[in-house]
Amino acid sequence: METAVENRLPQAEEDEISLLDLLATMLRRKRLILGVTAASAAAAVLVSVLSLLLPPQLWFLPNLYTPRAVLLVAESQGGGLSGALAASGLSGLASLAGVSVGGSSNGELAVLIARSNTTVDELNAEFDFTSRYKVKKYVKAETRKAFLKRYSAAYDEKTRTVSLSFEDYDPEFAARVVNRAVEILDRRFASLGGSKALEQKRLLEGKLADVQVSIAKAEDEIQKFTSRHGVVNIEALATEQVTVLARLRSELILKDMEIENYEKFSRIDDPVIRRLRYERESIRAKIEEMEKGSGGLIPSQRQLPALAFEYAALQRDLMIQMEIFKILTQQYELAKLNAEGQEPAFQVLEGAEPPDKKSGPSRSVICVVATMAGFFLAVLAAFVLEAVGNIRKDPEAMAKLKGETR
């Protein structure tokens, strides 16, 4: 009993002495510790101040902003064996047997697509991250790495939401990147069949708008044609001109016969013969005018075939566009019916907007951490220097270091 107590007392004394030695060492090296700690704090404060004063693209510690978009994802049911088991009510038994019966997650697929190389490369083609992050070597791989370091895509199974965010010193630029990523995700989901009926409906809407523009253009061309040539219907005009020409030519023949009969009884140039000849020339002038056209306002008989061909072409184009519009309208109505019963793959609950508050860095935390790190490094340096000094004062230790034996 007494021996155990005696053993504990020297050990306690040694522990107390060691703590006192540590405190004494720190007091002896207090200038070093205080100097390094103060220098670390001053350096951290200086770096923080410079990061606020200098342009963000020229300093390694700028204010960073992180806009975020939130998407509500619709879960798709699994097919094949898992779907059959779930439909038969044996999903619990299948789970015990180790067979997964859960539906395929559109959320996980959305995250995979959002972080895929195809999406990153398309964003890089639009926003040029290669130049922004000054990538010089292994351009494609390093650009993807630099972008994904600042880009986040996460899926929350509890709320069935996907969050997309991007960190940059320019809040406007970061918001545009996130919103563009949402658009790419939407398009790729549609192309993969995530919302095929909705995508078909959207495409048909665009096509119908284009066809309506073409119809309006064709109608405008026909209107200009009729206004330019002073006609409404080429066929009616041609029929009318043929009728008028036939009547004028009949009148001309009758007038010639009348002049010929009159000349048989009268050999002098009297006023009657002059009047008859004047009427004949008037009829010939009308015939010539109709054959050649009236100052470009009324088409001539020779122009009618070309005008009829041109008018028929305009009418054909209009009829084609009208038929296309009719077919697309039918398909659009079918697509609307299909889309009404289909839930979209995801819905944008919250679009990205330029934040007015930074997401980082916390300069106060940086200053505190840098000061504490400087303090601990200074304490470690003080102990190392103290140990080196003690070794130099110990002849036996120096002899061992020099390889001398006694």
Secondary structure in CASP SS format (residue, H / E / C, confidence):
PFRMAT SS
TARGET T0000
AUTHOR 0000-0000-0000
METHOD secondary structure of the structure
MODEL  1
M C 1.00
E H 1.00
T H 1.00
A H 1.00
V H 1.00
E H 1.00
N H 1.00
R H 1.00
L H 1.00
P H 1.00
Q H 1.00
A H 1.00
E H 1.00
E H 1.00
D H 1.00
E H 1.00
I H 1.00
S H 1.00
L H 1.00
L H 1.00
D H 1.00
L H 1.00
L H 1.00
A H 1.00
T H 1.00
M H 1.00
L H 1.00
R H 1.00
R C 1.00
K H 1.00
R H 1.00
L H 1.00
I H 1.00
L H 1.00
G H 1.00
V H 1.00
T H 1.00
A H 1.00
A H 1.00
S H 1.00
A H 1.00
A H 1.00
A H 1.00
A H 1.00
V H 1.00
L H 1.00
V H 1.00
S H 1.00
V H 1.00
L H 1.00
S H 1.00
L H 1.00
L H 1.00
L C 1.00
P C 1.00
P H 1.00
Q H 1.00
L H 1.00
W C 1.00
F C 1.00
L C 1.00
P C 1.00
N C 1.00
L E 1.00
Y E 1.00
T C 1.00
P C 1.00
R E 1.00
A E 1.00
V E 1.00
L E 1.00
L E 1.00
V E 1.00
A C 1.00
E C 1.00
S C 1.00
Q C 1.00
G C 1.00
G C 1.00
G H 1.00
L H 1.00
S H 1.00
G H 1.00
A H 1.00
L H 1.00
A H 1.00
A H 1.00
S H 1.00
G C 1.00
L C 1.00
S H 1.00
G H 1.00
L H 1.00
A H 1.00
S H 1.00
L H 1.00
A C 1.00
G C 1.00
V C 1.00
S C 1.00
V C 1.00
G C 1.00
G C 1.00
S C 1.00
S C 1.00
N H 1.00
G H 1.00
E H 1.00
L H 1.00
A H 1.00
V H 1.00
L H 1.00
I H 1.00
A H 1.00
R C 1.00
S C 1.00
N H 1.00
T H 1.00
T H 1.00
V H 1.00
D H 1.00
E H 1.00
L H 1.00
N H 1.00
A H 1.00
E H 1.00
F H 1.00
D C 1.00
F H 1.00
T H 1.00
S H 1.00
R H 1.00
Y C 1.00
K C 1.00
V C 1.00
K C 1.00
K C 1.00
Y C 1.00
V H 1.00
K H 1.00
A H 1.00
E H 1.00
T H 1.00
R H 1.00
K H 1.00
A H 1.00
F H 1.00
L H 1.00
K H 1.00
R H 1.00
Y E 1.00
S E 1.00
A E 1.00
A E 1.00
Y E 1.00
D E 1.00
E C 1.00
K C 1.00
T C 1.00
R C 1.00
T E 1.00
V E 1.00
S E 1.00
L E 1.00
S E 1.00
F E 1.00
E C 1.00
D E 1.00
Y C 1.00
D C 1.00
P H 1.00
E H 1.00
F H 1.00
A H 1.00
A H 1.00
R H 1.00
V H 1.00
V H 1.00
N H 1.00
R H 1.00
A H 1.00
V H 1.00
E H 1.00
I H 1.00
L H 1.00
D H 1.00
R H 1.00
R H 1.00
F H 1.00
A H 1.00
S H 1.00
L C 1.00
G C 1.00
G C 1.00
S C 1.00
K H 1.00
A H 1.00
L H 1.00
E H 1.00
Q H 1.00
K H 1.00
R H 1.00
L H 1.00
L H 1.00
E H 1.00
G H 1.00
K H 1.00
L H 1.00
A H 1.00
D H 1.00
V H 1.00
Q H 1.00
V H 1.00
S H 1.00
I H 1.00
A H 1.00
K H 1.00
A H 1.00
E H 1.00
D H 1.00
E H 1.00
I H 1.00
Q H 1.00
K H 1.00
F H 1.00
T H 1.00
S H 1.00
R H 1.00
H H 1.00
G C 1.00
V C 1.00
V C 1.00
N C 1.00
I H 1.00
E H 1.00
A H 1.00
L H 1.00
A H 1.00
T H 1.00
E H 1.00
Q H 1.00
V H 1.00
T H 1.00
V H 1.00
L H 1.00
A H 1.00
R H 1.00
L H 1.00
R H 1.00
S H 1.00
E H 1.00
L H 1.00
I H 1.00
L H 1.00
K H 1.00
D H 1.00
M H 1.00
E H 1.00
I H 1.00
E H 1.00
N H 1.00
Y H 1.00
E H 1.00
K H 1.00
F H 1.00
S C 1.00
R C 1.00
I C 1.00
D C 1.00
D C 1.00
P H 1.00
V H 1.00
I H 1.00
R H 1.00
R H 1.00
L H 1.00
R H 1.00
Y H 1.00
E H 1.00
R H 1.00
E H 1.00
S H 1.00
I H 1.00
R H 1.00
A H 1.00
K H 1.00
I H 1.00
E H 1.00
E H 1.00
M H 1.00
E H 1.00
K H 1.00
G C 1.00
S E 1.00
G C 1.00
G C 1.00
L C 1.00
I E 1.00
P C 1.00
S C 1.00
Q C 1.00
R C 1.00
Q C 1.00
L H 1.00
P H 1.00
A H 1.00
L H 1.00
A H 1.00
F H 1.00
E H 1.00
Y H 1.00
A H 1.00
A H 1.00
L H 1.00
Q H 1.00
R H 1.00
D H 1.00
L H 1.00
M H 1.00
I H 1.00
Q H 1.00
M H 1.00
E H 1.00
I H 1.00
F H 1.00
K H 1.00
I H 1.00
L H 1.00
T H 1.00
Q H 1.00
Q H 1.00
Y H 1.00
E H 1.00
L H 1.00
A H 1.00
K H 1.00
L H 1.00
N H 1.00
A H 1.00
E H 1.00
G C 1.00
Q C 1.00
E C 1.00
P C 1.00
A C 1.00
F E 1.00
Q E 1.00
V E 1.00
L E 1.00
E E 1.00
G C 1.00
A C 1.00
E C 1.00
P C 1.00
P C 1.00
D C 1.00
K C 1.00
K C 1.00
S C 1.00
G E 1.00
P C 1.00
S C 1.00
R H 1.00
S H 1.00
V H 1.00
I H 1.00
C H 1.00
V H 1.00
V H 1.00
A H 1.00
T H 1.00
M H 1.00
A H 1.00
G H 1.00
F H 1.00
F H 1.00
L H 1.00
A H 1.00
V H 1.00
L H 1.00
A H 1.00
A H 1.00
F H 1.00
V H 1.00
L H 1.00
E H 1.00
A H 1.00
V H 1.00
G H 1.00
N H 1.00
I H 1.00
R H 1.00
K H 1.00
D C 1.00
P H 1.00
E H 1.00
A H 1.00
M H 1.00
A H 1.00
K H 1.00
L H 1.00
K H 1.00
G C 1.00
E C 1.00
T C 1.00
R C 1.00
END
